[in-house]
Amino acid sequence: MATPAAAEPGGSSSRDAPRARDTYVFDIAEGRRGAAINRLCASFKDEHNRRDFLSDEEAYCGRFDLTDEQRRAILDRDWVGMLDLGASIFYTFKLAQVDKRSMQYLGGVFTGMTEEEFGSLMVSGGRRFG
């Protein structure tokens, strides 16, 4: 299971690229691991797919080559779990939109804040590292 990178802000990763502490590195290996989740979420660009999913989520998941763990994360809306299983935030956000959830909602989930707290933090300039 993927874990967030632990590099210090401004420090170096194994690829010598600076990144913030507690971030996910979405690389080729993670993309391959989460490909089924990402394909499912990408399908939501079409309205008929969104309707099909909402009418029978379990059956819709069966159209994709999901692992049991991936299927469970999607059905439970385990947003962090989806990322841990290789999903891209850009695709999981499409699922959040199907649920009429905002990016601020997901930001709150990922930071342990409420949607309102996260939104206020962004309006005030965000977190500062250093």
N, C-alpha and C positions, 0 to 999 in steps of 0.2 A: 504494500500500500504506500502511495506517495505521501511524503510529509513535507510541510513547508520548509523552504530553505532557511538555514539558520545563520547565514552570513550577516555580519554586522553592517549597518548602513555605511555605504562607501567602501566596504571591504571587497574582497575578491571571492568569487565562487570557484568551483573546480574548472570553470571555463574562463577564469580571469575577467569576468564581467561583473561590474558592481550591481548590487541589488539590495533592496530593503529586507530587513529582518522579517521573518514570518510570511514570506511570499511563496507562492507556488511557481515552480519552473515548468512551464508547458513546452516541452521539447518533443522531438519526433517520437521517442519511446512512449511518452505520456499520451500523445496523439493517437498512436496505434492502440494503446491499452484502452483508451476511452472512445474509440472510433464508433462503436455501436450507440453509445449514449449521444454522441455528437450528431450522428446521422438521424437518430430519432428526433432530437431537438431541432435540427435543421429542417426537418420535414414540416415544421409548424409555419413555415413561410407561406404555405398554401392553406387557405381557409377551410377547405374540405377536410384536410388532415387534422386541423385543430378540432373541428366538430367531431370527427371520428374518434379522436383520442378522448375527448370529454364524454362521449357517449358510452365508451367501454375501454377504460385505460388499460386494463389487463390484456384484453385482446389486441389492442393497438401495440402494446409492448411486444407481443408475440410476433409482430412483423419484422422485428429487428433481432439481430444475433446477440442479445444481451445475456450476460451472466446472471445467475440468480441474485447475486449481490447488487448488480447494477439495476436490475428490475425493481428490487426492493427499495433502493435509494430513490428511484424515480417515483414509485407509487407512494412512498412515505414523504416525499418532498424533502429528503435529507440532502440539503444543498451542499453542505460541507462534505458529506459522504460521496456525492457525485464528483466533486473535485478530487477527493482522495482516490477515486476509481479511474481517474484519467480524463474526466470531462473538462472541457474548456468553459470558462465563465461566460464567454461570448455566446456559446450555444445554450448553456443552462439558463441564461437570461431569457431565451426564447420560451422556455417552459414556464418561467416565472411570469412572463407576459400572458401566456395562456391562462394562468391563474389570476390575472389582473394585478400582479405584484410589480412594484417599482424597483429600479436599481437601488434606491435608497433602502428599501426593505432588505434586499440581499446584502447590501453593505452593512446594515445593522446585524443581520444574521452572522456575517463573517467576522464582525468585530465585537460581538457580544453586547450590542446596543439595540435600542428600539429604532424603528424606522425614523421616528421624529428626532431622536438624539443624533442619529447619523446625519440626517438632513441638516440639522442645526450646525453640526460640526463642519460640514462641507461649506455652508454659507459663511461660517466664521473663518474659513481659510484652511481647514483640515488640520491633521496632526502634523507636528514638526518633529523631525528626527535630528539628533545631533546635539 
